[in-house]
């Protein structure tokens, strides 16, 4: 069944719109794409700034019926890796990394974000809406986001959004095929190698205060493992800890 494409000039959120359109008959890989989002959302309600017509803002539908709920973090991993593959194709000489759980960074600046919303049926994931915001041609950011950057900011070039969109879809399908093939080890390994500040000592903050730790790994359930100076390992779920520069 051919996937569907829904294009809009403006939406509150592509994830919200795709959720409204979702029915049993909507084909996998269907996409909602918009030139602008009035209420673009990041993880846990964080606002995503985007200049009208300058960036890629879309959501894609997947039906990962084969994936157990306990392995849900693989959805973040395959999507993050698809974006890394895509950016490496755009700028082969640049270094892009994944800031846990699934922001894409160029050096110390954020170039893309991902918001994944799943529906559960029993012990399996019945559907997954993957929202992607990718900074392309915008070079001036007015929100209080600490560190945005775009492809145009890096290269000084302007890009065709339609061409980039077609290329990115190919990368998403390639990594999703890895997921469907149950190549979980490769996905987790590739994700781990691409982690931002892996093995580096950084300042973090949690509910108890500030501390220094080394990013050691990410567990299969998505928990971030930080190794303290004392040698103790501590595990954190999303939003339980942050890099201090994120404040």
N, C-alpha and C positions, 0 to 999 in steps of 0.2 A: 504494500500500500504506500502510495506517494505521500511524503510528509507535506504538511500545510505550512504556509508562510503568511503571517498577518503583519502588515506594515501600518504604522501610525506616525503622525507628525508629533503627537504629544500624548503621554499617558502619565497617570500617577505612578505606576510601577509596572514593568513588563512581567514580573513574577505574579503580581496580583491579577493582571489581565489574562495570563495564560492559565492561571488557576480557575478563573471564571469560565474559560473556554473548554476546560478539560472535561471530556466525556469518554465513555468506553470506546467510542469510534474515532477519537482523535489519534492520528498515526504517531508512532514514535518518531523523534527528531523534528516534530513540528516546532515552529519558532514564532515568537512574538518579538518584533523589533520596533524601536521607536527612535525618532530624532531627538526626543527630549523627554525627561521624566520630571514631573513636578514633585514627586515624593520618592525619589530613588532611595532604595534601602541597602545598607550594608549589613554585616553581621550584627545581630542583637539590636536592630533598630538604628544603627549608625547611618547618618545621612551621606549620600553619594552625590557630590557636586558634578555637574556636567553642563558645558555650554551647548546651546541648541545647535544640532547639526554638525558638531565637531568630533563626536566620539561614537564608539560602538556600544550600544545599549540593547541587550536582547536576552531572552530567556528561551531555553530549549527543553523539550520534553523527552524524558527517558522512561522506559518500563523495565527496571532491573528486577524482575520477578525472581530471578535466580539468586539474588543477593540477600543473605540473612541480615536481620536488623543489627546483630552484633558486629557486622562488618560494614556498617554504614559509612565509616570514614574513608573507605575506598572510593566513594563518590567524590569526595574532596580531592583525593589523591589523583585520580585519573583526570579530573578537570584541570587541576593545577598544572599537571604535567603537559596536558594539551596546550595550555597557554605558554608554558616554557618552550615547548617545541616550536610553536608559532612565532614567538618573539625571536628565538634563535635563528629562524629562517629570515625574519625581517632584518635583523642586525647580527650577522654571524660572529662579529668580533666582540660583541658586548656580553656582559655577564648578568644574567637574570637569575633570581633565586626566589624561593617560596618562603615567605614569612608566615610561620605557623599561625592559624591553620591553613589558610589558602589565599593570602594576598600575594600578588606578584610584585617583586621589587627589582628595580634597576639600581645597583649600588645600594644607597640608603634611602631610596625614594620609591614611593608606591605608584605603579603604573596600571594596575588592574586589581579588581576585587571580584569576589564570587559569593553569591548567596544561594544556598541549596535548601530547598524545602521538600520534605518527603512525606508520602502517605504510606501508612503501614497496614498490612493485612496479615493477621496472625504473626508468624515469626519472620515474614518476608517484607521487602519493600515493594509496594505495588506500583508506585509512580514516583518520579523525582523531577522537580522543576529546578533547572540550573540557570540562575541568573548571572550574567556577566556584564561588568562595566569596565570598559577598556579605554584609557586615555590615548587618543590618536592625534588630532590636530589642534587641540586646545593648548595654548601656551601661557595663559594668564588665569590663575585660580584665585578666587576672591573669598572662599570660605576659610574657616580656621583649621582646616585639615593641615597637619603638620608638615607633610612632605610629598605632595603630589608631583608627578612628572608625566610627560607624554612622549610618544614616538617623535612628534615634531620637535619637542624641546631637545631631544637627544640628537637628532640628525639634522635639524634645520629644514627638513622637507615636509611637504604636505602629501597626504595619502588618500587614495580612493577607498572610501569606506566599504563600498560594495565588493571590491576586489579582496580587501582584507577579510571581510565577512565570509566570503566563499572559501578562502584559504583556511580560516580558523575552523570552519565546519569540518573540513577534511581532517584536521588534527584531532578534533573532538571525537570524530567517529573512529579514528585509528586507535586512540587510547581506550575508547569504550569497547572496541573489539577485544583489546587485551583483557579488559574486565570480564567480558562475556566468556572469554576463553579460560577464565579462572587463573590467569597468570598473576596471581596476587603477590607472589614473591617479587617479581620483576617490578611491579608498580610500586610496592613499598620500598624496594631498594632504590629505584630511581628517585622517588620522592625524598628519601632520606639524604641522598647525595646532593640534592638541590636545596636543602634547607638553609635559610638565611642565618648567618652567624653560627653555623654548626661548629662545635668544638671551641668556640670563642667565649671568653669571659665577658659578661655584660652586667649592667645594673638592671634589676627587675623590681617590680613592686606588686605586692599582694595585699590582702586585707590587714595583714599584721605590720606592714611597713616595707622598707627598702632593703634589698639584699643583693649580693653579688653571686653569680653562678655561671656555670658553663652549660650551654645547650648540648645535651648528650644525645637525645633521641626522641622519637615520637612513638608511643605505644600503638598497637593495632586498633585500640578503641579511640584513638585521637588525643590521648593525654600527652602533654608535653613533659618530658623528663629533664629536669635541671639538676645538675650536680653542684652542691654547695662547696665552699672552700674547706669545710670540715670533712668532705668526702661523702656526706649524706646525699642521697638522691630523693628529690621531691617531685611529685606528679601533680599536674594542674590541668583541669578542663578549661575550655574556652572561656575567656573573660574572668577567670580566677587570677590571672597574672598578666602583666604587660611590661614591655620595654618602657623605660622611663621617658624616652623621647616621644612616645605615643600620647603622652598626656596633653 
